Amino acid sequence: MTSNTPDSTNTASIKSLSEFVKLNPPAIFITDANSDLIKEIQQILKIEADGVVGPLTKQAFTEFKEDNKLEFPLGLGVTTAQELLALKGNEEVGSDKEEDTNSAAILNPAAGSRTGSSMKLPGGEIVYANQYIVEGVPLTWGEATKDCTRIPTSSEYVANAIRMAKTWGGVREKFGSPIRITSGYRPPAVNRSVGGVGNSQHLYFRALDMQPLNGDFRRLLDVLKASKFTGIGDAVFMGRNKGFFHADIRPGERIIFPY
């Protein structure tokens, strides 16, 4: 087995990415990694560093590998470790800059314009990453489809996206502060790779996962509860704190559940 193929080799003693690179072990699945190593990865990917490989960690790690054109969505090899360390190094170099990362680095000044990556919807319409799904509602196609790389496969999903954006508009207006979208539409392969459930609302373009940039999770939860979202996943206050909320427009009565 090559070092690029995930292995079940015991790596419980490897507690950091730099140690991983130095020892150059066979590639493993992140689910087999030491909890301290997972915490370091989580810190680099800017999610809660609890050392547990849950759905949010799988999602963030998978998307990091997609962005860097690396194989094996949940595999950790030396190349992936080096890319993570490079990202960590870039952040540390830039940490002294007088920059509001909650606005300059995360928010999108081009939001609302027909710019950025594009994709063709099932009905033939061309939309752009920076274009709002619904005019005037601060939710772009790029935010909901990972920069237009996850193309909805049916007109029904597009209709769901529009209805969800309208519902989101009420939340965004009432909360009154930027909210980062961490996940939107997920095709089946992506949903499987991040450990999503088989009937996830993300599959149908009915769901968003989110984090308030001002850190006021309590108020965002209150706003979500007062909204028209019918499914609310609490991954902050109910059980283990994973640092995000889930909201969806599933059919039926309102349900609030630990996520």
Beta strands, then each sheet from edge to edge (+ up, - down):
strand 1: 28-29
strand 2: 75-76
strand 3: 118-120
strand 4: 126-128
strand 5: 179-183
strand 6: 207-212
strand 7: 231-234
strand 8: 245-248
strand 9: 255-258
sheet 1: 1+ 2-
sheet 2: 3+ 4-
sheet 3: 5+ 6- 8+ 7- 9-
end
